[in-house]
Amino acid sequence: MPDLDVQADGADQAGLTGADESGAAADDMLRRAINDRDRVAALRRLVLLDSPATESFDRLVRLAARVLGCPMALLTLVDADRQFFKASYGLPEPLATVRQTPLSHSICQHVVAREDRLIVCDATVEHWLDDNLAVQEFGVRAYAGVPLMSSDGHAVGTLCVADMVPREWTDEQIANLEDLAAATMREIRLHILERTISHQRTWRSVTPQPVW
């Protein structure tokens, strides 16, 4: 499978994920990328963290799971110290109810740090994931994630799919996931627009109008 597995991006991976020889220095780079003040501010401006489930986003993750033939799909927002699942499909309890994990259980944080797609065919042979609890505790073996980029150019989260068994990913599958990620960002922008219009209407309803 050309140019899609994580080994093909080895230099970038070592630089941002703590892989192999990079050690503590790469972990520090990852933390700085995730904690970047402008990135976190862009995420908070979406006003989606801790928001209720929304059918329009749920529909997109269901579609991602179906198109890529995966048992799990997530719309993940990566905060400075946690990942919040705005939408999920196939997530087991209690995670489906809690809707978040610390970053110790996050592969999506690496997508955000890279600001690029991340493809893992078999997590058990990727040493940079040895300490990741999504692999050790949740049993994730295969993963494909695409960053969600804000209008000002910051990676705020991911649209991703996962499997509990190793698998190969095709070019067509990854292209489909990228298209769905673009549709997800359009839905997020629509959400922002609708919220802005609602606030304007509320403001006008409580503001005395001049009498001429």
C-alpha positions in Angstrom: 0.0 0.0 0.0 2.0 3.0 -1.2 2.5 6.1 1.0 -0.3 5.6 3.4 1.0 3.6 6.4 2.5 5.4 9.3 6.0 4.0 8.6 6.1 6.0 5.4 5.9 9.2 7.5 8.6 8.0 9.9 10.5 11.3 10.2 7.5 13.4 10.8 6.1 10.8 13.2 9.3 10.7 15.3 9.3 14.5 15.4 5.8 14.9 16.9 4.8 11.7 18.6 7.6 10.5 20.8 8.6 7.7 18.5 11.7 5.7 18.9 14.9 7.8 19.3 13.1 11.1 19.9 12.0 10.3 23.4 11.3 13.1 25.8 12.1 15.8 23.3 9.4 14.6 20.9 6.9 14.2 23.8 7.6 17.9 24.6 7.0 18.9 21.0 3.7 17.0 21.1 2.6 18.8 24.2 3.6 22.2 22.9 1.6 21.6 19.7 -1.5 20.5 21.6 -1.2 23.3 24.2 -0.6 26.0 21.6 -2.6 29.0 22.8 -3.9 30.0 19.4 -5.0 26.5 18.6 -6.8 26.0 21.9 -8.5 29.5 21.5 -9.7 28.4 18.0 -11.1 25.3 19.5 -12.9 27.1 22.3 -14.4 29.6 19.8 -16.4 26.7 18.2 -18.4 26.4 21.4 -18.7 22.6 20.9 -16.8 21.3 23.9 -19.2 19.5 26.2 -22.2 20.3 24.0 -25.0 17.7 23.6 -25.1 15.2 20.9 -26.3 16.5 17.5 -27.9 14.4 14.9 -26.1 16.1 12.0 -22.7 15.2 13.4 -23.9 11.7 14.5 -25.0 11.1 10.9 -21.5 11.9 9.6 -19.7 9.5 11.9 -22.2 6.8 11.1 -21.5 7.4 7.4 -17.7 7.3 8.0 -18.0 3.9 9.7 -20.2 2.5 7.0 -18.1 3.8 4.0 -14.9 2.6 5.5 -16.3 -0.6 6.9 -15.2 0.1 10.5 -16.8 -0.8 13.8 -16.0 2.6 15.3 -16.0 6.2 14.1 -15.5 9.4 16.1 -15.7 13.2 15.7 -13.1 14.2 18.3 -12.2 17.7 19.6 -8.8 17.7 21.1 -8.5 20.1 24.1 -5.3 20.9 26.0 -5.8 18.0 28.4 -8.5 15.8 27.0 -10.4 14.7 23.9 -14.1 15.2 23.7 -16.3 13.1 21.4 -18.7 15.4 19.8 -20.1 12.4 17.9 -19.4 8.7 18.0 -20.4 5.4 16.5 -19.5 2.1 18.0 -18.0 3.5 21.1 -18.5 1.1 24.1 -19.9 2.1 27.5 -19.0 3.9 29.6 -17.2 5.9 27.0 -20.3 6.5 24.9 -21.9 8.2 27.9 -18.9 10.0 29.3 -17.9 11.2 25.8 -14.3 12.1 26.7 -11.0 10.6 27.7 -7.7 12.1 28.9 -5.0 12.5 26.2 -3.3 9.4 27.6 -5.9 7.5 25.6 -5.8 9.6 22.5 -4.3 8.8 19.1 -6.2 11.8 17.7 -3.8 14.2 19.5 -1.1 13.1 17.1 -3.2 14.0 14.1 -3.8 17.4 15.6 -0.1 17.9 16.3 0.9 16.9 12.8 -2.0 18.8 11.1 -2.1 16.0 8.7 -3.7 12.6 8.3 -2.4 9.7 10.3 -2.8 6.1 9.1 -2.0 3.1 11.4 -2.4 -0.4 10.0 -1.3 -2.3 13.2 -0.8 -0.4 16.4 1.0 -3.2 18.1 4.0 -2.9 15.8 4.2 0.9 16.1 6.5 1.5 19.1 5.5 5.2 19.4 2.1 3.9 20.5 3.5 1.5 23.1 2.3 3.7 26.0 -0.9 4.8 24.4 -3.9 3.6 26.5 -6.2 3.6 23.5 -4.1 0.6 22.3 -3.4 -1.0 25.7 -6.8 -0.6 27.3 -9.3 -0.1 24.5 -7.7 -2.6 22.1 -7.4 -0.3 19.1 -5.3 -1.9 16.4 -6.0 0.0 13.2 -6.7 3.7 13.0 -7.2 6.4 10.3 -7.7 10.0 11.2 -7.9 13.3 9.3 -7.6 16.7 11.0 -10.4 19.2 11.2 -8.9 22.6 10.4 -10.5 25.8 11.6 -11.0 28.8 9.3 -7.9 30.4 10.8 -5.7 27.3 10.1 -5.6 25.4 13.4 -6.2 21.7 13.8 -9.0 21.5 16.4 -9.9 17.8 16.2 -10.3 14.8 13.9 -12.7 12.7 12.0 -11.4 9.2 12.5 -12.2 5.5 12.3 -10.8 2.6 14.2 -10.8 -1.2 14.2 -10.0 -3.8 16.8 -8.0 -5.9 14.3 -5.1 -4.9 12.0 -6.1 -3.9 8.6 -4.8 -2.3 5.4 -6.3 1.0 4.2 -6.8 1.7 0.6 -6.3 5.0 -1.2 -10.0 5.2 -1.9 -10.9 4.7 1.8 -8.6 7.5 2.9 -9.9 9.8 0.1 -13.5 9.1 1.4 -12.5 9.9 4.9 -10.9 13.2 3.8 -14.1 14.1 1.9 -16.2 13.3 5.0 -13.8 15.4 7.2 -14.4 18.4 4.8 -18.1 17.8 5.1 -17.7 17.8 8.9 -16.0 21.1 8.9 -18.7 22.6 6.7 -21.3 21.4 9.3 -19.2 23.0 12.1 -19.2 26.3 10.2 -22.9 26.0 9.7 -23.3 25.4 13.4 -21.3 28.6 14.1 -23.4 30.6 11.6 -26.7 29.4 13.1 -25.5 30.2 16.6 -24.5 33.7 15.6 -27.9 34.3 13.9 -29.7 33.0 17.0 -27.7 35.3 19.3 -28.5 38.3 17.0 -32.2 37.6 17.1 -32.1 37.2 20.9 -30.3 40.5 21.2 -32.8 42.3 19.0 -35.7 40.9 20.9 -34.5 42.2 24.2 -33.1 45.5 23.0 -35.6 48.5 23.0 -36.1 49.7 19.5 -36.1 53.5 18.8 -39.5 55.2 18.2 -39.4 57.8 15.5 
